[in-house]
């Protein structure tokens, strides 16, 4: 590998780690109800940072009377914007470096160019999250976009690091892994929809039943209306209890489906002598299950809920690593 390719590989790994940081911090912002703590964008109450001193806070309150300053929340939102902005610059740097070496990098260069386009749209979603007042479809898409950005960067870093070991015997396992990636992605989107509609505790603190029943009253028609117009403030949610319960139940059913499939992947991985990958996937899956149940039983504590988002990204990372490792050599 040339020195320039080594540079791209190292920078890719740094970008992966930084993207994970942005995802986790973004979850922290969203779950601490700080998503609208800066009512304007990209500034925060007209400032590059956020109002800190008494005079600044007084001026900001006069300018935005509908949203009084909460300094303990405003810094979270604005710091998240700074982190996301740095990730945009980092991704564009990687894309530029890889484009100059596209004959050497091939697939990796093309993926990084796609990543650059994705992160531009991700920045727009970040703006719409504020200007459209936490519209659920935008909040969910913003989470999915963050995970997609992380996954594309991880794919590049893994491709530049792991050798190919795919054979006819492992072809079935690779297909199972790809299906697993798709299922985890769908479950992440469902988790985003659950969070965006404030449905995480729709069943109360009851598990595995929901509000004392295996199948309580639900309203699936209202639960999955994706577009409700612009101008509504969605902070706190607008759905009734039955619709939120429907969302929570679908997320739980999705978790069962994903768990069942990934257990199958783990079993086949052990049979194909990929025990290290199987153990990594088993560990990530077990932690995620414990975090998901703890979210309900403990009443959605912020550290647990934030970690639930981070481990979802780790699950994707392990599956991507398996997929890359099981590719056939050129």
Residue, then its C-alpha position, 0 to 999 in steps of 0.5 A: x500500500x502506497x503512503x498516500x493510501x495509508x494516509x487515507x486509511x488512517x484518516x478514514x479510521x479517525x473519521x469513523x471514530x469521530x462519526x460515532x462520537x457525533x452519533x452518540x452526542x446527537x443522541x444525547x442532545x435529542x434524548x435530553x430534549x435539547x433539539x430546539x434549545x437553539x431556535x435559529x440555525x446555524x447560529x444559536x440565538x444569533x450567536x456563533x456559540x450560545x448566550x452565556x452571560x446574563x446580558x446576553x441571555x436577556x437580549x436573546x429572550x427579547x429576540x426569541x420570546x417564544x423560546x426562553x434561553x436554557x443555557x444548560x441545553x443550548x450548549x449541547x445543541x450548538x456543540x453538536x453542530x460544531x462537531x457535525x461541521x468538523x465531520x463534514x470538513x473531514x469527510x470532504x477532505x477524505x473524498x478529495x484525497x481519494x478522488x486524486x488517488x481514484x485509480x489506486x483506491x477504486x471502490x473506496x474512492x467512489x464510496x467516499x464521494x457518495x459519503x460526501x453527498x450524503x453528509x451534505x443532505x445530512x446537514x440540510x436535515x439538521x437545519x430542517x430539524x430545527x426550522x421544522x420544529x422536530x418534525x418526526x420524519x426529519x428527526x428519523x431521517x437525520x438519525x438514519x443519515x448519521x448512521x449511513x454516514x458512519x457506515x459508509x466511512x466504516x466500510x471504507x476503513x474496513x476495506x482498506x484494512x481487512x483482507x478478503x477471505x470469501x469462499x464458496x463455503x462462506x457465500x451463504x454467511x455473507x448473504x446472511x450478513x447483508x440481510x442482517x445489515x438491512x434488518x438492523x438498518x430498518x430497526x434503527x429507523x424504527x427506533x428513530x421513529x419511536x424516539x421522534x414520536x416520544x413513544x419509548x415509554x408508551x407501554x409504561x415501564x412494563x416489559x415484556x408485556x405492554x401496559x399490563x397486556x400482551x396486546x393493548x389498544x393500538x392505532x397503527x393508521x395514525x402511528x405511521x403517518x409520515x407527513x403531517x405538514x409544516x408549522x406544527x411544533x412536534x416537541x413532546x409529540x402530537x400522537x395519542x396514547x394508542x398510536x404511540x403504543x403501536x409504534x412501541x410494539x412494532x419496535x419491539x417486534x422488530x427487535x425480536x426479528x433482528x435478534x433471531x436473524x443475528x443469532x443465526x448469523x452468529x451460529x453460522x459464523x462459528x461453524x465457518x471458523x469466524x469465531x472472533x467475529x461471531x463473539x463480537x456480534x454476540x457481545x454487541x447484540x447482548x449489550x443492545x438487548x440489555x440496554x433496550x430492556x433497561x430503557x423501559x424498566x428504568x424509565x428511559x435514563x439518559x445514559x442508557x438511552x444514549x448508549x442504546x444509540x451508540x451500540x446500534x452503530x457498533x452492531x452495524x460496524x461488526x456486520x460491515x466488518x464481517x461483510x468486508x472480510x467475507x468478500x472474494x478477492x479480486 
